[in-house]
Amino acid sequence: MNKEKEQEVLKNLKLFVERFKETHDVNSKDFKVSKNISSGNGFAVSNWGSVWNKNRARVSVNLLEPAINSIVYKFTDSPFDFKTEADIDLPELKFQLSSSLRECVIDGLSYILVYKENDRIRFSKLNNFNVVYDDCDYPSGKDAKEVVYIDKKKVDPKNYRRTPLCVQLEAVLNLKKNEVPVVTYWKRDEKGVTTYKIENDRVASVVSQPIEHIPIARIYAKEVFINYEKNWRGLYYLVKDILRTVDFELSLAQERIATAPNHLYWIAEESIGSDIQKYSKVNDIPTFHKTYKATSALNPGVILPAPVRNDQASNLGDLMAVFGVHQEIITRILGTISGEEKGTETAEAVLLRRESKDTAVNDLIKNLLDSSHLIADIIKEFTGMECSVSSDIFDKAKKAQDLEKIIALTTYVNNNPQAYSILPVLIAKLDVDENTQQTMLQLMSQDKAENQDSKNRLEMLEMENKQLRANAESEVLAASIEREARLATKQMDMAMKQEDLNLEYAKLQVEAARISKQESADRARIQADITQKDVKLAQEAEKIMNDFEVKAGKLQLEAQKTLMGA
């Protein structure tokens, strides 16, 4: 490329970057915030220092993650179907679409580059900080005339030169020593699309391709107006101020807990005396008490009251109440998007529900599908082969919604039979197509007839059961009467037997008394005989004793006489 043409290209590049620099700077600034917030790091913003001191608590809660996952998972569960004979890296394309959708939901803008490598179509997600797009009419960028992608690389210090382009892109690229900008500059012209590779202030290569579209598809989210210009932003942009307030609330709650008193009571220093060390170790950490001066140094003798212990650790009701309100606001703004399944709802709630959840998700998926159509067109231009893209996400969602409504209406009518009379009106008010309405009417009319038939059969069975229960109760009653009669007869027999036993017992008592009386008389007679015999024996013993003593006296006298005679 001659020098004149090279300077013209560099001039056009400079004008283009200068023209869209303000929009690019706004995007870059917002992308930094949105990426931090979606990562759960809401305090990583330098200008918050004027509102919240850097030494204060910083608690961030990621309330966007469920919403982001809900949208991305809906796509990954049923990705788009690309049909073409061209050699494309389809798994890579689906992965890049999923990644770009996540980035788009977070930031609002993402970019996919389509390129050819060894006769195969490849795809790459570009860093959205480094893309500068023109103000084309279509959000997908299919009518874009100029696009710039900015990168950088290190060069040999001998070859390093600080050029005007370095100065212009220094803030964008955060250029360091021996780093120069590397810019890819796409421009539509009469030849198709020309791609310029520019390193520092030199056009390194030029490639012209006979294609209609610049091979970069822009993935976009919700359209907004910033500085009176059309732009696109993700979910964070809708709730960024409320999310910041929520982080402040939770940070303040942490401060209240962390700075709450950790002692149980105040004690006057004067009352401790020399035992202050002992008191200070009563409960180690946290300390069991804190000391204060009970006497005034300025007014000796004046007794000072003990400080009042103000524990705010449990005083979080105001913060939690406001946090709940803000959380509800965020939920409403985001369209009740949730990463989890909906909780159990009544049939009435399903029929009356009016939520923007599906609309919010579908809008982003539709935007992605729009950009995918551009990718399909670019593939066709690169290969000359037809390429189409389709999606069954919306059909599946519609069928799921219709099924949910059918089940809810069926449940409602079954629980409220009087609703059969206005069934056509109820079905007509549902957001389902005419064929589905007719099918529902036929099925529910048939269900009504079957229910009536089942009801009649149940009533007959109930009558039969009542008769059977009555017969059984009669039999039980008769058996009970018979049993009671037998029991009464047995009781009478037992009473008569008891009388006989009582009579026999009385006879036995009389006989026992007679025998006892007879035995008493016999015992008295025997005792008298024994006593009489004892008296006789005593008398005989006494007589024998007397006789013995007389004889002993005679013998003693004779013995004395004999001794004296000798």
C-alpha positions, 0 to 999 in steps of 0.5 A: 500500500502506498504512503498516500493510501496508508495515510488516508486509512489512518486518517479515517480510522482516527476520525472514526474513533474520535467520533465514537469515543464518547459512546465507547468511553460510556460503554467501557465505564458501564461495563466495568460496573456491570461486570463487578456487580454481576460478580458480586463485587458491588463496591469495586467502583472508585467514585463510591468513595465519596459516599461510603468511606473506604474504611467502612464495611463493604458487603455485596449481595449478588441478586442478579445471578439467578436472573442471568442463569435463568435466561442463559439456561433457557438457551443452553437447554434448547440451543439454536439449530444451524442447518448448512452444508458448509464446514463450520465449527458448530459446537464452538458457535453454540458455545460462543452464542451462550457466552455472548448471551451471558455477557449481553444479559450482564453488560448489554452488548457482546460481539462474535467474530466470524472468520475462515481458517483452513477453509473452515468457518470459526467463531470468536467472542471479542472483548466488548471493551475493545470494540467500537461500532458505528451508529448503524440502524439495526442492533445486530449490526447487519448494516454497519459500515465501519467497525474497529477492534482495538488490541495491543502488543509488546514490541522491541524497545528499539522499534518503539515509537510513541505515535498519535495513535498511541496517544489516542488509544492510550486510555482505552488500552492502558498502554505501558512502555514498549506497548503499541496499539494493534487495530483491526479496522473493517470498512464496507466499500465498493469491493465488499468489506476491506479489513485493515490490520494496523500496528502503531501507525503502520498498515500491516496488511489489507484484505478485501472480501466480496461479502456484504456484511462486516463479519461481526455480529452484535449481540444486544439486550435492552435498548436505552438512550444515553446522552440522547443516543441509542444504546443497549444495556443489560439487567444491571442497568435497570436496577443498579441504584437499588442494588447499590442501596442494598449493598449499603444496607447490608454493610450498615447491618454488618457494622452494627453487629461488628461494633456492638459492645462485647462486655456485660456491664460497666464498673467504676475504676474506683471500686476495683482498687488493686484488683483491676488485673483480676477483674480484667481477666474474668472472662478473657476475650470478650471482656466481661466488663468495661471500666469508667471514671466514677468521679469527676476530675474537674469537679472533685467529689461529684459522682458520675453516672455509669455509661449506658450500654447501647447494643445495636447488634439485634437492632436490624429490623429497620434495615431488614424491612427496607432490604425486603422492600428493595428486593421486591422492587428488584424482582418486579423490575426484572420481571420475576425472573428466577433461577429456580422453579416457581413454587406451588401455585393454586389453579386460580393463581395460574389463571390470574397470573400476569407476569413479565418473566417470559416476556423478559426472557423471550426478548433477549432470546429473540435478540440473540436469534436476530444476531444469529440470522446475521451470522448465518448470512455471513456464513453463506457469504463466506462459503456460498452455501445456504445457512439457516437458523431456527429455534423451538424455544418459543414453541416449547415455551408456548406449549408449556404455558398452554399446558399449564393453563389447561391443567389449571383450568381443569383443576379449577372447574373440577373444584367448582362444578358450577363453572361448567356453565360458563366454560366457553367464556373461561376458555376464550379468555385464555391466551391460547389459539383457537384449535387449543380452545376447541380441544379444551372445550371437547376434552372438558365437556367429555370430562364433564360427562365422564365425571357425571357418570362417575358421580352416578356410579359413586352415588349407587355404590354409596347407596349399596354401601349404606344398605350393607352397613345398615344390614350389618348394623342390624345383625350386630344388634341382634347378636348383641341382644342374644349375647346379652340374654345369654349373659343374663341367664349365666348371671342368674345361674351364677347367683343361684350357685352362689346362694348354694355355696353360701348355705354350705358355707354357713353349715360348715361354720356351724359344724366348725363351731360345734367341733370347736366347742366339743374340743374345748370341753374335751381339752378342759376334762383332759386338763382336769385329769392331768391336774388331778394326776399331778396332785396325786403324784406330788402327794406320793412324792411327798410321802416317799420323801417323808418316809425317806427322811424318817428312815435316814434319821433312824439310820443316823441315830443307830450310827451314832449309837454304834460310834459311841459304844465303840 
